[in-house]
Amino acid sequence: MATMNDLQGKVAVVTGGAGGIGRAMGRRFGQEGMKVVLADVLAEPLDEATRALADDGIEALGVVADVTDYSSVESLAKEVLDRFGAVHVVCNNAGTGAVSEGYMWEHDLADWRWGIDVNVLGVIHGIKAFVPILLEQGEGHVVNTCSGNGGFAPIARGAMGGAATAVYPMTKAAVLCLTESLYTHLEMTGTRVRAHVLFPGGFLNTGIWESWRHRPTQYAATQERHTPDTTLEKVVDRFESAGVHIEFTPLETVADQVIDGIRADNFWMMGPPAPSDQVVSKKAASILARGEPDYLVDVLGKSAENTSESEGGKRR
Ligand SMILES: NC(=O)c1ccc[n+]([C@@H]2O[C@H](COP(=O)([O-])OP(=O)(O)OC[C@H]3O[C@@H](n4cnc5c(N)ncnc54)[C@H](O)[C@@H]3O)[C@@H](O)[C@H]2O)c1
C-alpha cells in the first residue's frame, strides 16, 4: 500500500498546537514544507506559536478550537478547507493531564469528565470531523497521541508520593483502543488513509504536568482539594531526591518520530526500545499466564514489590 511520502505542500492540522508536543510537531511539519494549522483552546499561546511559524516562513494558520465541542472541531475542519482546500495529516494531540488527587474513588467527577472529554472525546471528534475528508481525498494520516501511561499500563503510584491519577491513563488506554479500531476500519474500506498511534517517550518538559492552570470553567472542581496542585518542578525534585536524574527528551525528537512514522507507515510511532517496553512484555506474560498484574510500576519505573513500603501502601 503506497504511503504519502512527499509532504511538501501538504496540509497538517495539530490540535493542542499552542504548546508542548503539538507546537513541536507543527514546526517539524513546516520544516517539511507543509502548510500548518495549529488548533488550541488557549488563544494567546496559539497566536504566539502561529506567529513564530510564520516568522520562519512557514505557511501557518492558528484556529481557536475546543476539542471537547464537536461543533468547534467541525468549524476547524471547515476553516482548514476554506483556507487550504485539503487536509493530509491530522494530529489529535490536545490533552489534559493529572489533576486529580487521592485514590480513584476519591477523584472529583469533574476531573473524570474533563479528562474524558479532552483526551477521549476530543480524539473521537477529530476522527469524525476529519476522516471523511481524508477518505474523500483518498490519502492522509491520522496521528493520535497516546502515552505509555495507560497505553501500556497505568502508572498508578505517583511522583508526589501518593496515588497517581487514574483518569489520565484510562483516557490514554482508550486512545490506543480507538486508534486500533480506526486502523481496522480504514483498512476495511481499502483506502490509503492510515492511522497511527504516537507514544512520546522519555521525560518531556511540557504544560501537561500543570494542566490545572488552565482548568475550563465547565469542569470547575466540585470538591475541596487537600493536596497542592502538581508542578513540574516538584515532580523533578521528587525524582532527583529518589536518585533519578532527569534529562528532558527534546520535543523535536518526538516530532521526528511522527515524520518518520508517516514516511515508514508505522502504526506504532515509538522511539527506540526503552525500559518501558518491559511493561509490555510482562503484561503479555501476565495475561497469558492468568497471573497477578506484576507489570504495574510506579512513576520511577519500580514494581509494587519495591515501592509498597516507601509509598505507605499495602500489598494484598
Ligand atoms: N508530556 C508528556 O510527558 C507526555 C507523554 C505522553 C503523552 N503526552 C500527550 O501529548 C499530548 C500533548 O501534551 P503536551 O505534553 O504537549 O502538553 P501541553 O499541555 O504542553 O499541550 C497540550 C495542549 O492541549 C491544549 N488543550 C487542552 N485542552 C484542549 C481543548 N479542550 N481543546 C483544544 N486544545 C486543548 C492545551 O491548551 C495545550 O496547548 C497530550 O495528548 C498528552 O497526553 C504527553
The ligand as an SDF file (V2000), in Angstrom:
LIG
                    3D

 44 48  0  0  0  0  0  0  0  0999 V2000
    4.3920   15.4910   28.2530 N   0  0  0  0  0  0  0  0  0  0  0  0
    4.4430   14.1670   28.3570 C   0  0  0  0  0  0  0  0  0  0  0  0
    5.2420   13.6150   29.1280 O   0  0  0  0  0  0  0  0  0  0  0  0
    3.5400   13.3200   27.5010 C   0  0  0  0  0  0  0  0  0  0  0  0
    3.8250   11.9590   27.4000 C   0  0  0  0  0  0  0  0  0  0  0  0
    2.9860   11.1610   26.6520 C   0  0  0  0  0  0  0  0  0  0  0  0
    1.8980   11.7310   26.0080 C   0  0  0  0  0  0  0  0  0  0  0  0
    1.6350   13.0520   26.1150 N   0  0  0  0  0  0  0  0  0  0  0  0
    0.4810   13.5900   25.3930 C   0  0  0  0  0  0  0  0  0  0  0  0
    0.9190   14.5580   24.4660 O   0  0  0  0  0  0  0  0  0  0  0  0
   -0.1640   15.4340   24.1340 C   0  0  0  0  0  0  0  0  0  0  0  0
    0.3200   16.8730   24.1800 C   0  0  0  0  0  0  0  0  0  0  0  0
    0.5950   17.2060   25.5260 O   0  0  0  0  0  0  0  0  0  0  0  0
    1.8680   18.0410   25.9830 P   0  0  0  0  0  0  0  0  0  0  0  0
    2.6660   17.1510   26.8310 O   0  0  0  0  0  0  0  0  0  0  0  0
    2.4940   18.7120   24.8310 O   0  0  0  0  0  0  0  0  0  0  0  0
    1.1720   19.0720   26.9860 O   0  0  0  0  0  0  0  0  0  0  0  0
    0.8010   20.6040   26.8160 P   0  0  0  0  0  0  0  0  0  0  0  0
   -0.0680   20.9230   27.9620 O   0  0  0  0  0  0  0  0  0  0  0  0
    2.0290   21.4000   26.6340 O   0  0  0  0  0  0  0  0  0  0  0  0
   -0.0380   20.6300   25.4670 O   0  0  0  0  0  0  0  0  0  0  0  0
   -1.3950   20.2460   25.4070 C   0  0  0  0  0  0  0  0  0  0  0  0
   -2.1550   21.3040   24.6240 C   0  0  0  0  0  0  0  0  0  0  0  0
   -3.5230   20.8780   24.5030 O   0  0  0  0  0  0  0  0  0  0  0  0
   -4.3250   22.0420   24.6420 C   0  0  0  0  0  0  0  0  0  0  0  0
   -5.6930   21.7000   25.0240 N   0  0  0  0  0  0  0  0  0  0  0  0
   -6.1260   21.2980   26.2490 C   0  0  0  0  0  0  0  0  0  0  0  0
   -7.4590   21.1730   26.2320 N   0  0  0  0  0  0  0  0  0  0  0  0
   -7.8800   21.4740   24.9690 C   0  0  0  0  0  0  0  0  0  0  0  0
   -9.1360   21.5180   24.3380 C   0  0  0  0  0  0  0  0  0  0  0  0
  -10.2700   21.2440   25.0060 N   0  0  0  0  0  0  0  0  0  0  0  0
   -9.2010   21.8590   23.0280 N   0  0  0  0  0  0  0  0  0  0  0  0
   -8.0540   22.1640   22.3550 C   0  0  0  0  0  0  0  0  0  0  0  0
   -6.8340   22.1640   22.8970 N   0  0  0  0  0  0  0  0  0  0  0  0
   -6.7580   21.8200   24.2020 C   0  0  0  0  0  0  0  0  0  0  0  0
   -3.6090   22.8480   25.7170 C   0  0  0  0  0  0  0  0  0  0  0  0
   -4.0280   24.2000   25.7380 O   0  0  0  0  0  0  0  0  0  0  0  0
   -2.1550   22.6600   25.3300 C   0  0  0  0  0  0  0  0  0  0  0  0
   -1.7040   23.6750   24.4530 O   0  0  0  0  0  0  0  0  0  0  0  0
   -1.2630   15.1270   25.1290 C   0  0  0  0  0  0  0  0  0  0  0  0
   -2.2490   14.3060   24.4960 O   0  0  0  0  0  0  0  0  0  0  0  0
   -0.5520   14.3460   26.2100 C   0  0  0  0  0  0  0  0  0  0  0  0
   -1.4150   13.4850   26.8940 O   0  0  0  0  0  0  0  0  0  0  0  0
    2.4520   13.8570   26.8420 C   0  0  0  0  0  0  0  0  0  0  0  0
  1  2  1  0
  2  3  2  0
  2  4  1  0
  4  5  1  0
  4 44  2  0
  5  6  2  0
  6  7  1  0
  7  8  2  0
  8  9  1  0
  8 44  1  0
  9 10  1  0
  9 42  1  0
 10 11  1  0
 11 12  1  0
 11 40  1  0
 12 13  1  0
 13 14  1  0
 14 15  2  0
 14 16  1  0
 14 17  1  0
 17 18  1  0
 18 19  2  0
 18 20  1  0
 18 21  1  0
 21 22  1  0
 22 23  1  0
 23 24  1  0
 23 38  1  0
 24 25  1  0
 25 26  1  0
 25 36  1  0
 26 27  1  0
 26 35  1  0
 27 28  2  0
 28 29  1  0
 29 30  1  0
 29 35  2  0
 30 31  1  0
 30 32  2  0
 32 33  1  0
 33 34  2  0
 34 35  1  0
 36 37  1  0
 36 38  1  0
 38 39  1  0
 40 41  1  0
 40 42  1  0
 42 43  1  0
M  CHG  2   8   1  16  -1
M  END
$$$$
